[in-house]
């Protein structure tokens, strides 16, 4: 079993931005060129240490989830593919812990995340007649996209409530703390997603000019959070000021635990399926941001091909120097890095270079991975290693809280 870590982690904010330009022929904002970019605070030392420890120990015979065990849960169910490292778990090289995991009966989620969706509109997009209005269909399609995106990671999501608020300040990210004090539901293990119609960078957004349109940002897991500040379940609804949390049985508002009041994901509502952000309006931004909430880093973390660079600390996402723009046919920014899966198959007693350290496995850039910056049509999923990492991070940082 994985024990919880005590040291506190500062919440790192990961942001996706769009450069906003204006046409010389009209006063209506135009988005060109459209591309993802990031003004990100470096992951905390504690979180980096957790990733490095997991990258090394996931490969050992223990109760941690690893790429092989996550992949195996889905191979037989989907009737395709082979063991990612060329090895069947029925072979003599399979560990006993892997065989135990293989015996699990179905690819049903290993944990289910209570999820609350908050639609925060400015006054011009709050009416159903507005072209930027978020419809109930958009909400249901976005949640379906999120749930499907994490299927092969063995993570499920349960939608417990939806709120709608009209507030020009909140919609433009002008009072994040105030908005979340009013709207946030659940505990630290509950996912709250705020879809804001005018989401933009603030004066203190690192590396991003104030007022720039943001696709989204999300908090990474933080240690040191304890249980408490829980809220009642059930449906929620919101007016111009939203709704607060309620102490079960009393109806008395209870502020969320101050240690995690800002925890959650802020996403531009135009990125939802059918939204107005062409190229980024299939729902992929939410899958990307929730990946950060589950502890993943960008696949190009570190922007380096150096031999001592750990990248995102996940072995089966090849080292990547540059983020991906749009959806290229092929891209390999670190062609000489990493360990070939044909020379290292994870068998016991194997010596020599292994991918469970800097660089990881070799291969072209993971342009179809949710944690790169490709456009939505390019996204296909997470790797088994990322799935294992999210499961283990959940046990360390959020489970039971």
N, C-alpha and C positions, 0 to 999 in steps of 0.2 A: 504493500500500500504506500501511497505517497503522503507524506506528512505536510501539513500546512506550514508556510514560512511566516515568521514573525516580523521581519524588517518591513518598514513602510516603504512604499513606492510612490513617487510623485506621479500623478496622472499625466501621461504624455498625450498631447493632442496631435492627431494626424489629420491633415487637411488636404483636400483636393480643390484646386482652383481653376477657374476659367479666366482668360484674359478678356476683358470687356472693352470693346471698341465701339465707336459710334459712326454710323454712315454719314458721309458728307451731304447726303441728299435728304436726310430725315432725322428727326429727333428720337426716333424709336431705337432703343439699344439693339445692336447687332453683335453676335458672337462669332468673331472670326480672327484668327483661326481657332477652332475648337480643339483643345488638347488638355489632358490632365497634367497638372503639375502640383508640387507639394511644398509647403512651408512647415517643416516638421521639427519638433523638438526631439533631440536624440533620446532613444530609450534609456531609462534609468539604469544605473549600474546593477541594481538588484534584478531587474528584469532580464538584462543581458546575461547575468550569472545563471538565472534560471534556465534560459534557453541553452546556454553552453552546457550546463549540467545535464539537461534532458537530451541534448544531441548525443552526448557520450553514452548516457545510461539507457536510453531507449533501445540501443543495439544489444544490450546484455539480456541474459535470461532472468527476468524478474517480472513483477506484476505491472510494469509500465506498459502502456500501449505503444506499439511501434508500427512502422509502415506495413510490414508483412501482416501483422494481425488485423489491422484495419482493412487492408486490401482483401484479405481472405474472407472476411465477413460478407463480401459482396460478389466475389467471383462466381460462386455457384448459383447465387440468386439471379444474376444477370446473364449467366451462361456465355461469358466472353472473357478473353484475356487470359494471361498466365501470371504466375507469381512474378512480381516486378523485378526480382533479382534472379530470375531463372531457376527458382527452387520450389518444389511442391512441399507443402507442410506435412505431407505424408512420408516424406523422405527421411532417411536416417539423420539428416543434418538439422531437421526441425527440432526446436526446443520443446520441452514439456509444456511450458507456459503458452507457446504458440498453439500446441495441440489442444490445450484446454480452451483457448479462445476460439479455435476452429469449430469446436463442438457447439458453440452458441447457435440456437435454432434458426435465427432469421436476422436480416439486416435492419431490424427495427432500431430506433434511436437508443443510444446508450444513456443519454440524458435529454430531457426536454426543457427548453428555456421558456419560462413565462414571458410573454411579450406584450407590450403596450404601444400602440401607435397614436401619435398626437399630430393632428393636422393644424398647422399654425399659419393662417392666411393674413395677408394685409387686406385693408378695406376694399381695394380694387379687385381682388381675386376671391373674395369671400362669397360672392353671389354665384349661383348655379349658371347664370348667363355669361359669366366671364370665361374667356378661353383658357385661363390659367386655373380654373376651379378644379379641385381634386375631387373626383367623383368616387362613389362607393365602389364602382367597378375597378378604378385605378388602385384603390386600397386592397381589394381582394386579389387582384392580379399581382401586385407587388408582394403581398405576403406569400402567395403561391410560389413566386419566383424565389424568394428567400428560402422557403422550406425545401424546395427542390434543389437549390444550390448546395445545401449541406447534407443531402441524403447520403452520399458516399463517404462523408466524414462521420456518419453515425450520430449526427446531432439533429434533434428535432426542435420545433418551435410551436408554441401553443398561444394563439392570440386570445388574450383575456379582456382586452378593452380597446376602445377607440374614442378619442376625444377630438372635438373641433373647437378652435379658438380663433377669434379675430382680434389681432393686436398688431398694429403697424411696427411697433418697437421690437416685439418678439420676432416677428416675421423676418426682420432684417438683422437678427442676431444682436440687437442692441442691449438686451438685458438677459443674458443666458442664465445667470443664477436665479433671477427673479422668476423667469419662465419655468425653470425646473423645480423651484420650490413650490410653485402652484400646481404643476402638472404631473410631476414624477409619481409613479406608482410602484408598488412592490418593494422588494428588498434588493440587496446588492447582487443577488443572482438573477434578478429580473432585468430583461432588456427593454429599455425605453428608447423609441426612435421618434425624433421630432422632425417632421417634414415641414420645412419653412419655405414660404413662397419667394422670399427675397434674401436668402442666406448669403451673407457677405463677410469679408474679413473685417475685423475690428482694428483699432489703433495698435493693439499689442499682439496681433497675429504675427508670429515670427516669419520674416522673409517675404511677406505678402503685403502689398500696398493696401492700406485701409480702403474699404469700399469695393474691392475686387470681389466678383461673384465666386462663391465657393460651391463646389459640388457636394462636399460633405466633410465632416470631421468626427472623430470618435475617440473615446478614452480607452487606454490600455488597462488591463487588470492591475489592481494595486493590492499589495499585501497589507496586513495590519487592520483590515476592516473586520469588525466583530458583528455578531447578530444584534438585532435591535432596530428600532425605527421601522418596523414592519407595517404593512398597510393591509386593509381589507381587500378582498377580491371582488369579483363581480364586474358588471359593466360600468363604464364611466362616460360622462358627457361633459361638454364644456361650453361656456359662453365666451364673452370677450375677455374674461379674466381666468378662464379655465377652472379646474377643480383641484382641491388639495387631497391629501391622504386622510384616512379615517382610522381612528383606533377601534378595533373590532368590538362591537357590542355597545359602544358609547356614542358614535356619531361625532366624536370630537376630533377636529383636525389635528394630526400629528406630523410635525416636520420630519422629512426623511433624515436618516443619519447624516450628520454634517460631513462625515468622511467620504461619502459617496454621492452627495447631492448633484454633482456635475457629471456623474457617470452616465454613459449612454451615447447615442449617436444622433448627430444633427445632419440632416440630408436635405438638399435642395429639392423641393417638391416637383420641379420640372424634370427630374431624373426618373420619376416613377413611370411605369408603362403607360404610354400614351401622352407623356408630358411634352413640354416644348423644347427640351434640350436635345436637338437632333444629333444622333450619334451616341448619346448617353441617356436615352429614354426608354430602355428596355427593362430596367430594374437592376442592372449590374452594380451601380454605385452602392446600393444598400448592401449587397453581398460583400463587396470590397470592405466597406466600413465596418460591418459586423465581424469581418475577419479580424480587424484590429481589436474589437471588443473582446473577441475570443483569444487574443494574445498574439496573433500573427503579425509579423513585420512585412514590409515590402520585399518582394523577391530581389530587388536591386539594392537592398539596404547596404550601405557602405560604399556603393558606386565604385567598386574596385575589383580587379582581377588578381590582386596580390596573393601570394601563397599563404600568407598568414591571416587573410581576411575571412571571416566567418559568414559574411553575407547575412541571410535571414536565419541562420542557425538550423536550417532544415536540409537534410542531406539530399533529398530527391528533387529539390528545386535548384538546377544548375546555377552556378555563379553568374551574375549579370552586372555589367558595369553601368549600363544606361537603361532607363525606363523605356517602355515601348509606347510609341505613338500610333494611333489608329490600329490597323491590323495587317502587318506585313506578311508576305508569304513565308519568309524565313529571316531569322535574326540570330546572330551568335556574337555577342560583344566580348566574350571571354573564350575564344576557340581553343586555347591551350591549357585551360584550367580543369581541375577536378579529376576524379578517379573513375575509370571506366567500369561499368557494371559487368562487363565480360571478364574482367580480371579480379573483381571482388564480388562475391555472391553472398556474403554474410554467413558462410559456414563456420562452425566452431573451430577454433584453433588456427584460423587463417591469419597469416602474418603479412607484413608489408603495409603499404599505403592503404588506408581505408577512408571512406567518405564521412565518417562520424567525427569530423574536426573541420578545420578550415577548408573552404572550397566545395566540399561535398562531391556528389557525382558529377561527371562531365556530361556535356550535352548542349544543345542550342538553348537560347533564351526561352524561358517559359511564357511565351507571348499569349497563350490562351489561359493563363492562370489568373484567378480573381485578384491576386495581390500584386499584379503588374498594373500598368497604366493604359492598357489597350482600350479600345472603345468597346461598347457593350456587345456588339455582334461577334466580337473576337473571343469573348469569355466562354470557357467551357467547364471549369471546375477547379477543385483543389487536388493536390497530390495526396497519396496515402500518408506520406510523412507529415504533411500539414494537418491531416485529420487526426493523426496520433498526437501531434503537438497540442492541438486545441483540446483534445480530451484530457491530456495530462495537465495542461495549464488550468483547465476547469477544476480539476481535483485539488490543485494547489491553492488557487486564489478565490474561487467563487462557490464551490460546492457547499451546500448547507448554510449559506449566508443570505 
